[in-house]
Amino acid sequence: MIFNPLSALLLFPAMILLLELGRRLRRRRAGAELDTTVEGAIFGLFGLLLAFTISGAISRYDNHRLLLTEEVNDIGTAYLRLDLLPANAQPEMRQLFRDYANSRTGLFDQVGPEISSETERLQREIWQRATAAASSPGANPDATKLLLPALNNMIDITSTRRNAFYMHPPDVVFWLLFFFSGGCALMAGYSKKFGPPDWMSSIALALAVTLTVYTILDVEYPRHGLIGLRDRDQAMISLRDSMK
């Protein structure tokens, strides 16, 4: 990944410099004026780019939350259907499920694999033991028809969540965002009337754009910045604690 929330912080000093550069260019070219139509179109495009980018980021962030809730539900459903297995096979399977739920927490604490080796090991073991127990004497006749599809959904959702982590706009979109930020700063500085630099306005503009771009990247990559999904782990933890 080329971009992360911290890269947005580079915009602030860059925009301050470009605002000042634009002001000095205007001073050297006293007779030149920017076409207000072109200037308005560029600033309008920049606003649209910001709006669409943050809208897409929020949509993908919400999808992460929905997938996490879906996985909790899938695990809970499969766990309840363990009652269809023979009584002697249930205690071990329930412990495996507790271990599995535990392996699916903390995915947002740090950058790492979305499906850990422990999760993959437990998936194989749960599936193998469940298929054997579902067809053994003492199992409910519907165990194969009800439990195994639930386990399949429980396993499949991990791949769905992993793919969701890689669903981001092409890098060119973020390059364009940074390019427009710098270009608009240059134009804003060039549009200033002659006189001493207005540092308050320059800082306000640079800070507003920097914070907006930071928020976009933070929402887009929720494991790299201040915004995260760590609180969502509580649903998985509550499910694990309910597995008696």
C-alpha positions in Angstrom: 0.0 0.0 0.0 1.4 3.4 -1.1 -0.9 5.6 0.8 -1.8 5.6 4.5 -3.3 8.3 6.8 0.1 9.6 7.8 1.0 10.4 4.2 -1.8 13.0 4.3 0.1 15.0 6.9 2.7 15.8 4.2 0.0 17.9 2.5 0.0 20.6 5.2 3.6 21.9 4.6 3.3 21.3 0.9 0.2 23.4 0.6 1.7 26.2 2.7 4.7 26.3 0.4 2.5 26.2 -2.8 0.3 29.0 -1.5 3.3 31.1 -0.9 4.7 30.1 -4.3 1.5 31.1 -6.0 1.5 34.5 -4.2 5.1 35.2 -5.4 4.3 34.2 -9.0 1.4 36.6 -8.9 3.7 39.4 -7.8 6.1 38.7 -10.7 3.3 38.6 -13.2 1.4 41.6 -12.1 -0.6 41.9 -15.3 -1.6 38.3 -15.6 -5.0 37.2 -14.4 -6.5 33.7 -13.9 -9.6 32.9 -15.8 -12.3 32.7 -13.1 -14.2 30.2 -15.1 -11.3 27.8 -15.3 -10.4 28.5 -11.6 -14.0 27.7 -10.5 -14.1 24.6 -12.6 -10.9 23.2 -11.1 -12.0 24.0 -7.5 -15.4 22.4 -8.3 -13.7 19.3 -9.6 -11.6 19.1 -6.5 -14.7 19.4 -4.3 -16.4 16.6 -6.2 -13.3 14.4 -6.0 -13.2 14.9 -2.2 -17.0 14.2 -1.9 -16.9 11.0 -4.0 -13.7 9.7 -2.4 -15.0 10.1 1.2 -18.4 8.7 0.2 -16.8 5.5 -1.2 -14.5 5.2 1.8 -17.4 5.4 4.3 -19.3 2.8 2.2 -16.4 0.3 2.4 -16.0 1.0 6.1 -19.7 0.2 6.7 -19.2 -3.0 4.7 -16.4 -4.0 7.1 -18.8 -3.6 10.0 -21.6 -5.6 8.3 -19.2 -8.4 7.4 -18.0 -8.6 11.0 -21.6 -8.8 12.2 -22.3 -11.5 9.6 -19.4 -13.6 10.7 -20.5 -13.4 14.3 -23.9 -14.6 13.3 -22.5 -17.4 11.2 -20.3 -18.7 14.0 -23.2 -18.4 16.5 -25.5 -20.4 14.2 -23.0 -23.2 13.6 -22.3 -23.3 17.3 -26.0 -23.8 18.2 -26.2 -26.7 15.7 -23.5 -28.6 17.5 -26.5 -29.9 19.5 -27.2 -32.2 16.6 -23.9 -34.1 17.2 -23.5 -37.1 19.5 -23.3 -36.0 23.2 -19.7 -37.3 23.5 -18.5 -35.3 20.6 -19.9 -32.0 21.7 -17.5 -30.9 24.5 -14.5 -31.0 22.3 -16.2 -29.3 19.4 -17.4 -26.5 21.7 -13.9 -25.9 22.9 -12.7 -25.7 19.3 -15.4 -23.1 18.6 -14.2 -21.0 21.6 -10.7 -21.2 20.3 -11.9 -20.3 16.8 -13.9 -17.3 18.0 -10.8 -16.1 19.9 -8.7 -16.4 16.8 -11.0 -14.1 14.9 -10.6 -11.2 17.4 -8.0 -8.5 17.2 -7.9 -8.3 13.4 -7.8 -4.5 13.6 -5.2 -4.2 16.3 -2.3 -4.2 13.9 -1.6 -4.7 10.3 -1.3 -8.4 9.6 -3.0 -11.3 7.8 -6.8 -11.3 7.8 -6.8 -15.1 8.2 -4.2 -16.2 10.6 -2.6 -19.6 10.5 -4.4 -20.5 13.8 -7.7 -19.7 12.2 -6.9 -21.9 9.2 -5.8 -24.8 11.4 -9.0 -24.6 13.5 -11.1 -24.4 10.3 -9.6 -27.7 9.1 -9.9 -29.4 12.4 -13.5 -28.3 13.0 -14.6 -29.4 9.6 -12.9 -32.8 9.8 -14.3 -33.5 13.3 -17.8 -32.2 12.4 -18.1 -34.3 9.2 -17.0 -37.4 11.1 -19.3 -36.8 14.1 -22.3 -35.9 11.9 -22.3 -39.3 10.4 -21.5 -41.3 13.5 -24.0 -43.3 15.6 -26.0 -41.0 18.0 -26.0 -38.0 15.7 -29.2 -36.3 14.7 -30.3 -37.5 11.2 -30.4 -33.8 10.1 -26.8 -33.1 11.4 -25.3 -33.4 8.0 -27.9 -31.2 6.3 -27.9 -28.5 8.9 -24.5 -28.3 10.6 -22.2 -28.7 7.6 -23.8 -25.9 5.6 -23.5 -23.6 8.7 -19.9 -24.5 9.0 -19.3 -23.8 5.3 -20.8 -20.3 5.7 -18.7 -19.8 8.8 -15.5 -20.6 6.8 -16.5 -18.8 3.6 -17.1 -15.5 5.4 -13.5 -15.3 6.4 -12.5 -15.1 2.7 -15.2 -12.5 2.1 -13.8 -10.4 4.8 -10.2 -10.8 3.6 -11.2 -9.7 0.1 -13.0 -6.7 1.5 -9.7 -5.5 3.0 -8.2 -5.2 -0.5 -11.2 -3.5 -2.1 -9.8 0.1 -2.5 -9.8 2.6 -5.3 -6.9 2.5 -7.6 -3.8 4.4 -6.4 -4.3 6.9 -9.2 -7.4 8.2 -7.4 -5.3 9.1 -4.3 -2.5 10.5 -6.5 -5.1 12.7 -8.2 -6.4 13.8 -4.7 -2.9 14.9 -3.7 -2.3 16.6 -7.1 -5.5 18.6 -6.9 -4.7 19.6 -3.3 -1.4 21.0 -4.3 -2.7 22.5 -7.5 -5.6 24.3 -5.8 -3.2 25.6 -3.2 -1.0 27.1 -5.9 -4.1 28.6 -7.6 -5.4 30.0 -4.3 -2.0 31.7 -3.7 -1.9 33.1 -7.2 -5.4 34.5 -6.9 -4.5 36.6 -3.8 -4.3 40.4 -4.2 -1.0 42.1 -3.7 0.1 42.7 -0.1 1.6 40.8 2.8 0.8 37.1 3.0 -2.4 36.2 4.9 -1.0 33.4 7.0 -4.2 32.8 8.9 -6.1 32.1 5.7 -3.3 29.9 4.3 -3.0 27.8 7.4 -6.8 27.4 7.6 -7.0 26.2 4.0 -4.1 23.8 4.3 -5.3 22.5 7.6 -8.9 21.9 6.3 -7.7 20.0 3.2 -5.1 18.0 5.2 -7.7 16.9 7.8 -10.2 16.0 5.1 -7.7 13.9 3.1 -6.4 12.3 6.4 -10.0 11.3 7.3 -10.6 9.8 3.9 -7.4 7.7 4.1 -8.1 6.8 7.7 -11.6 5.5 6.9 -10.4 3.8 3.8 -7.6 1.9 5.7 -9.2 1.5 9.2 -6.2 -0.5 10.6 -3.6 2.3 9.9 -4.9 5.3 11.8 -7.1 6.7 14.5 -10.3 5.4 13.1 -10.7 1.7 13.6 -13.0 -1.2 14.1 -11.5 -2.4 17.3 -14.7 -1.8 19.2 -16.5 -4.2 16.9 -14.5 -7.0 18.4 -16.8 -6.8 21.4 -19.5 -8.7 19.5 -17.1 -11.6 18.8 -15.8 -11.5 22.4 -19.4 -11.6 23.7 -20.1 -14.6 21.5 -17.0 -16.4 22.7 -17.9 -15.8 26.3 -21.4 -17.1 25.7 -20.1 -20.5 24.5 -20.5 -22.6 27.5 
